[in-house]
Amino acid sequence: MTVTVFLPQVLRVESSGAARIDIPLGGADGTARLRDVLDELALRHPRLDRRLRDERGRLRRYVNVFVDDDECRAVSGLDTPVREGAEIRVLPSVAGG
Amino acid sequence: MAFLLVIGTRKGLFRAISDDRRGWEVSGPLRLDSEDHINVAAVYAVGVNPHNRRILVGAESSHFGPSVWSSDDLGATWREPDAAPIAFPPDVEDSFARVWQFAFGDEPDTVYAGVEPHALFRSADGGESFELVRALWDHPHRANWFPGAGGAAIHTVLPGRVRAAETDPLAMTVAMSTGGVYQTRDDGRTWSPANRGITTTFLPEETPEYGQCVHKVAVAADGGFYAQNHHGVYRSADPASGWESIAEGLPSDFGFALVAHPHAPGTALNFPVVSEAVHLPPGNRLQVHRTDDGGATWRPVNGGLPADPYFGIVLRDGACTDGADVPGFYFGTRSGDVYVTTDDDAEWRQVAAHLPDVLCVRAIEV
């Protein structure tokens, strides 16, 4: 299965300018979790990963990740299931500046 | 000959360069990264490696976390390693939050980082990667180290020093808030508290073995120590044996920063703050106090500083010396003003004004 990660402008320097990245995942449809997506993303872009997560793999407080239309913390956090073709959007929260 | 002053602020890193320490060319925020959110990250720690002039910067984005950047051309260009420079090992539940201090060892590539939460990291490759100093992390006192108002951190790292007139590459003194002063004499394998005589205002025991909120420790020219505590100013030739108060004569015994003269053992600068509850300069007047007799007496040295009411204080790493033969002394305030004086000058001179609040400064002759 494959999902697509969309990155905000401020993080594209860590993805060589890519605004969207297709992430192939192993396993059957319905078994993948958001954590698997971010782990695969980390292998390709380690600095991007540490902008999103600390070394314990926890999402940074002011980083929001939407799986399709749902912010992951409102579902199951990094254990949120991802479907074939899911659209995953990384967005900085409204805080900070 | 020139002088480089690196200024870390709540909104990025600034640099000042001068030939005579009177006229300064100031630039910033420097471009650590091609993204502006990094360039205006809070810079809590800067260090200039005395062996090779490499600048290390510990910065923290409010959204995207902390990291370490380095420059080998005095701040013109910067790089950040792909792999996280500082990270706790997998068996530690905590995660790296912020660098509070860089310090440099006798070997050019040996760099120490005091960080939040309370931990010491060591690099053997000039700051590209760091490893946790495990024995201090595993110290049995850790459960009783708590965050001060600014966080839970090791903010002072003094390699090679544990007592006056003695340097030892296996020795080191660190200070933390809260926790106090700890020392090792065996290259970090064991650590002992060294707080005898330092008081607390927030624990049932006034002078506990450890747990003090020591704000900054500076090494005097003779290898002795000065300490600015959370209420209390002290000196010691041998912290393991104890500290003696030198607060008499200061307008307040509270403060954060303290700078020792690099060549005159009895000389130090203090930057008083009203109290733990009132983080303002005493009398709402920006002021610096100097001792030339090891703290027996203090005198204000405020020539050139604003006479108008002033409300910005100097944080614990907001003051430094460049260590030159005729040393320069520098400080920046939470109001964004930066001043310099030299040991042969009776006046403070403004380097920069209206910067974001200054968190740290480091200066070196280049």
Interface residues (C-beta under 8 A of the other chain):
Chain A: V10 L11 V13 P46 R47 R50 R51 L52 D54 E55 R56 R58 R60 Y62 V63 P92 S93 A95 G96 G97
Chain B: D33 S34 E35 D36 H37 S61 S62 H63 F64 G65 S67 E80 D82 A83 A84 A87 F88 E93 D94 S95 F96
